[in-house]
Amino acid sequence: MTFPSPEPMACQEAAAWNLLDQMRVRATVNRAVGILQVQRVCGREEARDHLRDSLEQAVCSVKAARMITIVNATAESRADPDVRWD
């Protein structure tokens, strides 16, 4: 009696988890588009465009906040007289 190799099963499980994650994302996006349609009294395409624009702005805000944090951390470490520069 032979048993299936665990490697293909692990690959199938990973694919299943990936599919589940994609379905969750799609459901969330569809829910957001529906909410925007109701709020803005617009069609699906206009709501999608607005959502895409909002997400792009949010990504830019997150990147800017990250850069500010990095710059502040670097500036604070350079202002410390105990920091070694070697």
C-alpha positions in Angstrom: 0.0 0.0 0.0 1.4 3.4 -1.0 0.6 6.7 0.5 0.5 10.0 -1.4 3.6 12.2 -1.1 3.0 15.0 1.4 4.6 17.5 -1.0 1.7 17.7 -3.5 -0.8 17.8 -0.7 1.1 20.8 0.9 1.1 22.5 -2.5 -2.7 21.9 -2.9 -3.3 23.2 0.6 -1.3 26.4 -0.2 -3.2 26.9 -3.4 -6.5 26.5 -1.5 -5.4 29.1 1.1 -4.4 31.4 -1.7 -7.7 31.0 -3.4 -9.6 31.6 -0.1 -7.5 34.8 0.4 -8.3 36.0 -3.1 -12.0 35.4 -2.6 -12.0 37.4 0.7 -10.3 40.3 -1.1 -12.7 40.2 -3.9 -15.7 40.1 -1.5 -14.3 43.0 0.4 -13.7 45.1 -2.8 -17.2 44.3 -4.0 -18.7 45.3 -0.6 -16.7 48.6 -0.8 -17.9 49.3 -4.3 -21.5 48.7 -3.3 -21.1 51.0 -0.3 -19.7 53.7 -2.6 -22.5 53.2 -5.1 -25.0 53.9 -2.4 -23.1 56.9 -0.8 -22.4 58.6 -4.1 -25.5 57.5 -6.0 -23.4 56.3 -8.9 -22.8 53.3 -11.1 -20.5 50.5 -10.5 -17.7 51.8 -12.8 -17.7 55.2 -11.2 -17.6 53.6 -7.7 -14.7 51.4 -8.8 -12.8 54.4 -10.1 -13.3 56.3 -6.9 -12.2 53.3 -4.8 -9.1 52.9 -6.9 -8.3 56.6 -6.5 -8.8 56.4 -2.7 -6.6 53.3 -2.4 -3.8 55.0 -4.4 -4.0 58.0 -2.1 -3.9 55.7 1.0 -0.9 53.9 -0.4 0.9 57.2 -1.0 0.0 58.3 2.6 1.4 55.1 4.0 4.6 55.4 2.0 5.0 59.0 3.1 4.5 58.1 6.8 7.0 55.3 6.5 9.6 57.6 4.9 9.0 60.2 7.7 9.5 57.6 10.3 12.8 56.4 8.7 14.0 60.0 8.3 13.1 60.8 11.9 14.8 57.7 13.2 18.0 58.4 11.2 18.0 62.1 12.4 17.5 61.1 16.0 20.3 58.5 15.9 22.7 61.0 14.3 21.9 63.6 17.0 22.9 61.1 19.7 26.5 61.8 20.8 26.9 58.2 21.9 26.3 56.8 18.4 29.4 55.2 16.8 30.1 56.1 13.2 32.5 53.3 12.3 
